[in-house]
Amino acid sequence: MPALGKFALAAILLTAACSAPPPAAAPPAAVDWSPAPVVPLPSQPPPALIVDAPLPDQLAMGLVVLRYRAENLRIVPVYGPAALDVSPRIGHIHVTVDDAAWHWADGSGEPLIIQSLPAGPHKVWIGLADPTHKILAEKTVNFVVPVHSGHH
């Protein structure tokens, strides 16, 4: 076979190998994932709020760190009636410490960090709210801040 013919045959084989479809990937393990939040959903399950207990090491120093997450709702700082039409659903949280007459709203999705609570029993109420501040789910976390020395 002439040299050019060998080169042409090698080029054809290389092209065929490179254009062949990739091997089929193994199907992903069965995981209960919610739909990707990139397209509107025709129906949505009710939102849920999951809140962890305060982290014990920080609590021993008088620092309350509460991790939380929402299911079937994305936490974002978007408010007002027009945001009710966003799909998948969006919202934020409301937080009240020790039955105070006031609360604050947070749309960051980051852990709540509360400091300078006196030693003793406390509770933090967290409400999962829609963009108009209507509470959709709620949790109360009870804990005791131990006597500690020093500041943060």
Secondary structure, DSSP 8 states (H G I E B T S, - for coil): --HHHHHHHHHHHHHHHHHS----------------TTS--SS----EEEE----HHHHTTTEEEE-EEEESSEE-S--SGGGGG-SS-EEEEEEEETT-S--EEE-S-S-EEEE---SEEEEEEEEEE-TT--EEEEEEEEEEE----S--
